[in-house]
Amino acid sequence: MADETNEPIRRGRGLRISVPPAQDAAEQSPSPNDDIVRGRGLRLSTAASTVQTATVRTMNGPLRYLRVGEGPPLIAVHGFGASSCLWREILSGLADIRTGYAIDLPGCGESSARSTAPTLAMLADEVMAFADAMGLRRFDLIGHALGAGVAAVVAATRPARVRHVILTSFGVRTTTPDALALALTRTPFDVFLGLARPAINTWAGWALGSPLTSQLMAAWLLASPPADPACWDAYLADHARADSRMYVTMQTMTADPTLKSRLQSIKAPALLIGGQDDRIIRPGEVRAAAALIPAAKVECIPACGHLPPIEHPVEYQRLVREGLAG
């Protein structure tokens, strides 16, 4: 059984932070789509213009998600500090060609954190647990930043399940001793960050509510003003309550030698989308990741920083459509 709320899309209203009270709903009849089979999740039959938010109980625990559209399934995975809200407008714009599912990873958005550290392998397992609970046999994957790393691990380790993979603001770097040391000795950091999370989130909520902090983050993350300022505000609000242990995973991901070897195992057609002016993941690092994937293409959006879905949603959506058609 899943809790659900239906909500029509209204352009320009921004992202929704609060989640309406849960309601029980009856399961609908199975979809004729061969890529969707009956599982423990809830399959809804709705108009493509309507977004549903719901909670599904997976083998690992509950996960909050949003769903919109009709067609073959597309699972969207956000990065550190974000939530499924990052994908709301993008998936709504793809509703004519895909059934979009955007997950709140554990410790983000409305999904509770797990007791175990959110490593790439653990987060990839959460995505697969979601797909199994929803009865999704084969699906497309799209991820942003840390979520792109998670999507890459899923595509590499479960090739029979993934049709296309789109990796956004994702790249690889030369392995450095400090990143490798942090990856190998992260347990004390995870324990501390887990215990300190209430205090960290309280401080983060105060800091991210400051106009100065917003300006500093915009200067670091964005190269163009957000297409919808409410989307940017929601992104900042999500950061204030995120599981800070995921920051360790994000910091070590780009230099992780295991991830680099897994990229070479991806068999699905891959599209890597970057921002030409991204200060976090440089275009050269995006191309370095693409060079490791057998069937990969690269697109870089001009005047774009680390957040293409927020800065240039129309161009980003166009590239995603092309990647799904390839």
Disulfide bonds with the S-S distance in Angstrom:
none
